[in-house]
Amino acid sequence: MWRKDITHPSLIKVDRETRTTLLAAVEKGDPGVLKTQPTAHQTDVALGNHVSPEGVKWFRKWMLEGETSTLRTNALSVIAKLPGREIAHLVIQVLENDPKLVPVLGQ
């Protein structure tokens, strides 16, 4: 399915060099701009395709406990692009329980 990317003046779009820099920071537990700027769909896919198991651990932690809703959303978006039933169930759990989302979803 094709969908148009969101538009936002601070939208993070990555090239190979930016992706490498972001992933290096993630490996060290530093979300950097992921805390404050939304990511493009292509960015989420690029990060998800190249993230190490250690990086996945950080993204999982941030989507559950990230200090900003932007960080939680960006981390969830990356994790949601990874394969596996466990990942899908975790994404659903987060969407159903995030305190910023529950009022929006009406639960």
Summary of the structure (lengths in Angstrom):
residues: 107
radius of gyration: 13.3
end to end distance: 28.1
largest distance: 41.2
contacts: 288
relative contact order: 0.13
helix: 63%
strand: 2%
